[in-house]
C-alpha cells in the first residue's frame, strides 16, 4: 500500500480550507496556531507542492489545494462513518448536529421526545459551534443555522421559517413615566443586538423610516437567551425575531411598537452536504424536522 500522510495533517488541512482561517481552524481542533500551521506544512512537504497561497499572514486555498479538498472530503466522511458504525455495533444511528442555543431551547428540544419515540435508535450529538456551515462533512453531519445571505448552492438547504423583526423590552416601557412612545425615542435607549443578526436593527429602522437613528448605545450578545433576560432586567431593547418573543413566554417582556411589521433579513435553515442525505440518520432527522414544522 502506498504510504499516506498523517491523518492529523489531513484534518488540519481540511479545517483550514473549509474555515478559511488558521486561527478558527486551530480553535476547532484545540491546537495552537503554530501547531496547526506545522501540520499543514507537513502535508505540503509530503505532497511536494503548496496547497495555499500565503498573503500577509493569511492562507488562501489554491487550485491544487481545492482539488485535494474535493477529492479527500468524501473519503474522510466515509472513514468517519465507518468508525461510527463499528463503535455503535450497528445498533444505533448517530447524528452530529449543530444548532443555535435559543432555537434548540425554544423550538427543537420540546419536540425531541417525540422524535425519540418514533426512532429510538437515533441518537444526536449536539454542538453550538460558531462555524457550523464550514464544518459540514468534517465533524458535523447537519446544522440548523440563521443566515441573511443565500446558501452555498453546493449544500442541501431547507428553509424552516421567515420571521419578523421585533423590538422587545421590559413591560415598564409601555407604562408612564417610562413609556417608549415613538421610534425616535430609541436615541435615549441602549439597543441589544445578536452578533448573528447584525443587520436586523438596520432593517427595522429602514422599514419605519428612520435609517439614520443612532441609539444611546449598542450592546452585542452571542446568546439569544441572555438577550431576553437582559431586556427583562431593563438593560436595553432587544432586536430579535417574533418567534423568540412569542416562545419565550416571559410575562416581564413586551413587544414595542406592535403596529410595525418588518420582515427579517434572516431565516433559519436546515443544511447539510448532499452526500449526507445518503445516510439514514440525516434523512430521518430531516424528514421529521420538515414534517413536524419545528
C-alpha positions as CSV (number, residue, x, y, z in Angstrom):
1,X,0.0,0.0,0.0
2,X,1.2,3.5,-0.9
3,X,2.4,5.5,2.1
4,X,-0.2,8.0,3.4
5,X,0.3,11.3,5.2
6,X,-0.7,11.5,8.9
7,X,-4.4,11.8,9.4
8,X,-3.8,14.8,11.7
9,X,-2.2,16.7,8.8
10,X,-5.2,15.9,6.6
11,X,-7.5,17.0,9.3
12,X,-5.7,20.3,9.8
13,X,-5.7,20.9,6.0
14,X,-9.4,20.3,5.7
15,X,-10.2,22.6,8.6
16,X,-8.2,25.5,7.3
17,X,-9.6,25.0,3.8
18,X,-13.2,25.0,5.0
19,X,-13.0,27.7,7.6
20,X,-10.6,30.0,5.6
21,X,-8.7,30.8,8.8
22,X,-5.8,29.2,10.6
23,X,-6.9,30.8,13.9
24,X,-10.5,29.5,13.5
25,X,-9.3,26.0,12.5
26,X,-6.9,25.9,15.4
27,X,-9.8,26.7,17.8
28,X,-11.9,23.9,16.3
29,X,-9.1,21.4,16.8
30,X,-8.0,22.7,20.2
31,X,-4.5,23.4,18.9
32,X,-2.2,26.4,19.0
33,X,-1.9,28.3,15.7
34,X,1.8,27.4,15.2
35,X,1.0,23.7,15.8
36,X,-1.8,23.7,13.2
37,X,0.4,25.5,10.7
38,X,3.1,22.9,11.2
39,X,0.6,20.2,10.3
40,X,-0.4,21.9,7.1
41,X,3.2,22.4,6.2
42,X,4.0,18.8,6.8
43,X,1.2,17.8,4.4
44,X,2.6,20.2,1.8
45,X,6.1,18.7,2.2
46,X,4.6,15.2,1.8
47,X,2.8,16.2,-1.4
48,X,5.7,18.3,-2.7
49,X,3.7,21.4,-3.6
50,X,1.9,24.3,-1.8
51,X,-1.8,23.9,-1.1
52,X,-2.4,27.5,0.0
53,X,-1.2,30.9,-1.2
54,X,0.3,32.9,1.7
55,X,-0.8,36.5,1.7
56,X,0.1,38.8,4.6
57,X,-0.2,36.1,7.2
58,X,-3.4,34.7,5.7
59,X,-3.9,31.5,3.8
60,X,-6.0,31.2,0.7
61,X,-6.5,27.8,-0.8
62,X,-5.1,27.5,-4.3
63,X,-6.2,25.3,-7.2
64,X,-4.1,22.3,-6.1
65,X,-5.5,22.6,-2.6
66,X,-9.1,22.9,-3.8
67,X,-8.6,19.8,-5.9
68,X,-7.3,17.8,-3.0
69,X,-10.1,19.0,-0.7
70,X,-12.7,17.9,-3.3
71,X,-11.1,14.5,-3.6
72,X,-10.5,13.6,0.0
73,X,-13.6,15.1,1.7
74,X,-15.8,12.1,0.6
75,X,-13.2,9.7,1.8
76,X,-12.9,11.3,5.2
77,X,-16.7,11.3,5.5
78,X,-16.7,7.6,4.7
79,X,-14.0,6.9,7.2
80,X,-15.8,8.8,10.0
81,X,-19.0,6.9,9.2
82,X,-17.2,3.5,9.2
83,X,-15.7,4.3,12.6
84,X,-19.0,5.3,14.0
85,X,-20.6,2.1,12.7
86,X,-18.1,-0.1,14.4
87,X,-18.3,1.9,17.6
88,X,-22.0,1.5,17.8
89,X,-22.0,-2.1,16.8
90,X,-24.5,-1.3,14.0
91,X,-27.4,-0.9,16.6
92,X,-27.5,2.9,16.7
93,X,-27.9,5.7,14.3
94,X,-26.0,8.8,15.3
95,X,-26.4,12.4,14.0
96,X,-23.9,15.1,14.7
97,X,-25.9,18.3,14.7
98,X,-25.0,21.9,15.2
99,X,-27.8,24.2,16.3
100,X,-28.1,27.7,17.9
101,X,-28.8,27.5,21.6
102,X,-32.0,29.6,21.6
103,X,-33.5,27.7,18.6
104,X,-32.6,24.4,20.5
105,X,-34.2,25.6,23.7
106,X,-37.4,27.1,22.3
107,X,-38.1,25.0,19.2
108,X,-36.1,21.8,19.0
109,X,-35.8,20.3,22.4
110,X,-39.6,20.5,23.3
111,X,-40.1,18.0,20.4
112,X,-37.1,15.7,20.6
113,X,-39.0,13.3,22.9
114,X,-41.5,12.7,20.1
115,X,-38.6,12.0,17.7
116,X,-37.1,9.5,20.2
117,X,-40.4,7.7,20.5
118,X,-40.6,7.4,16.7
119,X,-36.9,6.4,16.2
120,X,-35.4,5.1,19.5
121,X,-32.2,4.0,17.6
122,X,-31.4,7.6,16.6
123,X,-29.0,9.5,18.9
124,X,-28.0,13.1,18.4
125,X,-24.7,14.7,19.4
126,X,-25.4,18.5,19.8
127,X,-22.9,21.3,19.2
128,X,-23.3,25.1,19.3
129,X,-20.3,25.7,17.2
130,X,-19.9,29.2,15.6
131,X,-18.5,27.7,12.3
132,X,-21.2,25.2,11.6
133,X,-21.5,25.5,7.8
134,X,-17.8,25.3,7.3
135,X,-17.6,22.1,9.3
136,X,-20.3,20.2,7.5
137,X,-18.9,16.8,6.4
138,X,-16.0,17.2,8.8
139,X,-17.2,16.7,12.4
140,X,-20.8,17.6,11.6
141,X,-23.5,15.9,9.6
142,X,-26.0,18.7,9.6
143,X,-26.8,22.1,11.1
144,X,-29.6,24.5,11.8
145,X,-28.3,27.9,11.1
146,X,-29.6,31.5,10.9
147,X,-28.4,33.3,7.7
148,X,-29.2,36.5,5.8
149,X,-27.3,35.5,2.7
150,X,-28.1,32.9,0.2
151,X,-27.0,29.3,1.0
152,X,-24.0,27.9,-0.9
153,X,-25.5,26.1,-3.9
154,X,-23.2,23.2,-3.2
155,X,-25.2,22.4,0.0
156,X,-28.6,21.0,0.5
157,X,-30.8,23.5,2.4
158,X,-34.4,23.6,3.6
159,X,-35.8,26.9,4.9
160,X,-37.5,26.5,8.2
161,X,-39.2,29.9,8.6
162,X,-39.3,33.5,7.5
163,X,-39.9,35.7,10.5
164,X,-40.5,39.3,11.5
165,X,-38.1,41.6,13.5
166,X,-39.5,42.6,16.9
167,X,-38.2,45.2,19.3
168,X,-38.6,43.6,22.8
169,X,-38.3,45.4,26.2
170,X,-39.4,45.2,29.8
171,X,-43.1,45.8,30.5
172,X,-42.4,49.2,32.1
173,X,-41.5,50.6,28.7
174,X,-45.3,50.6,27.9
175,X,-46.2,52.5,31.1
176,X,-45.8,56.1,32.2
177,X,-43.5,57.7,33.1
178,X,-41.1,55.3,31.3
179,X,-43.2,54.7,28.2
180,X,-41.4,54.5,24.9
181,X,-43.9,56.1,22.6
182,X,-42.1,56.7,19.3
183,X,-39.2,55.0,17.4
184,X,-37.2,58.3,17.6
185,X,-37.0,57.9,21.4
186,X,-34.7,54.9,20.9
187,X,-32.0,57.5,20.7
188,X,-32.2,57.6,24.5
189,X,-32.0,53.8,25.0
190,X,-29.5,51.0,24.7
191,X,-30.2,48.5,21.9
192,X,-29.2,44.8,22.3
193,X,-28.2,43.1,19.1
194,X,-27.2,39.4,18.5
195,X,-23.9,39.1,16.6
196,X,-25.5,36.6,14.2
197,X,-28.3,39.1,13.4
198,X,-26.3,42.3,13.0
199,X,-28.5,43.6,10.1
200,X,-31.8,43.2,12.0
201,X,-31.8,46.7,13.6
202,X,-30.9,48.4,10.3
203,X,-33.7,46.6,8.5
204,X,-36.2,47.7,11.3
205,X,-35.0,51.3,11.1
206,X,-35.2,51.4,7.3
207,X,-38.8,49.9,7.4
208,X,-40.1,52.5,9.9
209,X,-38.4,55.4,8.1
210,X,-35.6,56.3,10.5
211,X,-32.5,54.8,8.9
212,X,-30.1,57.3,10.4
213,X,-31.2,56.9,14.0
214,X,-28.4,56.2,16.5
215,X,-29.3,54.7,19.9
216,X,-27.7,55.7,23.1
217,X,-25.5,52.6,22.8
218,X,-25.4,49.2,21.2
219,X,-24.6,46.1,23.3
220,X,-23.7,43.0,21.4
221,X,-24.5,39.4,22.5
222,X,-23.9,35.9,21.2
223,X,-26.8,34.4,23.3
224,X,-30.4,35.0,22.5
225,X,-31.4,33.7,25.9
226,X,-29.2,36.2,27.6
227,X,-30.6,39.0,25.4
228,X,-34.1,38.2,26.6
229,X,-33.0,38.2,30.2
230,X,-31.1,41.5,29.7
231,X,-34.2,43.1,28.2
232,X,-36.4,41.8,31.1
233,X,-33.9,43.4,33.5
234,X,-34.1,46.7,31.8
235,X,-30.6,46.7,30.3
236,X,-31.8,47.6,26.9
237,X,-34.2,47.0,24.0
238,X,-33.6,43.6,22.3
239,X,-33.8,43.3,18.5
240,X,-35.0,39.7,17.9
241,X,-37.4,37.6,16.0
242,X,-41.2,37.3,16.6
243,X,-40.7,33.6,17.4
244,X,-38.1,34.4,20.0
245,X,-40.5,36.7,21.8
246,X,-43.6,34.5,21.4
247,X,-42.0,31.3,22.6
248,X,-40.2,32.9,25.5
249,X,-43.4,33.0,27.5
250,X,-41.8,35.7,29.7
251,X,-44.5,38.0,31.1
252,X,-41.9,40.5,32.1
253,X,-41.4,41.3,28.4
254,X,-43.5,43.2,25.8
255,X,-43.3,43.8,22.1
256,X,-42.6,47.5,21.5
257,X,-44.3,49.3,18.6
258,X,-46.7,46.4,17.8
259,X,-48.1,48.2,14.8
260,X,-44.9,47.9,12.8
261,X,-44.3,44.9,10.7
262,X,-40.8,44.3,9.4
263,X,-39.7,41.2,7.6
264,X,-36.4,39.9,9.0
265,X,-33.4,39.6,6.6
266,X,-32.5,36.4,8.5
267,X,-34.0,32.9,8.1
268,X,-33.4,29.6,9.8
269,X,-32.2,26.8,7.5
270,X,-31.5,23.1,7.9
271,X,-28.3,22.5,5.9
272,X,-26.1,19.6,5.1
273,X,-23.9,18.3,2.3
274,X,-25.9,16.5,-0.3
275,X,-23.9,13.3,0.3
276,X,-25.0,13.4,3.9
277,X,-28.6,12.7,2.8
278,X,-27.5,9.3,1.8
279,X,-27.1,8.4,5.5
280,X,-30.2,7.2,7.3
281,X,-29.7,9.3,10.4
282,X,-29.7,12.6,8.4
283,X,-32.7,11.5,6.3
284,X,-34.7,10.6,9.4
285,X,-34.0,13.9,11.1
286,X,-34.6,16.0,8.0
287,X,-37.9,14.3,7.2
288,X,-39.1,14.6,10.8
289,X,-38.0,18.2,11.1
290,X,-39.9,19.2,8.0
291,X,-43.0,17.2,8.8
292,X,-43.1,18.4,12.4
293,X,-42.8,22.1,11.2
294,X,-40.5,22.9,14.0
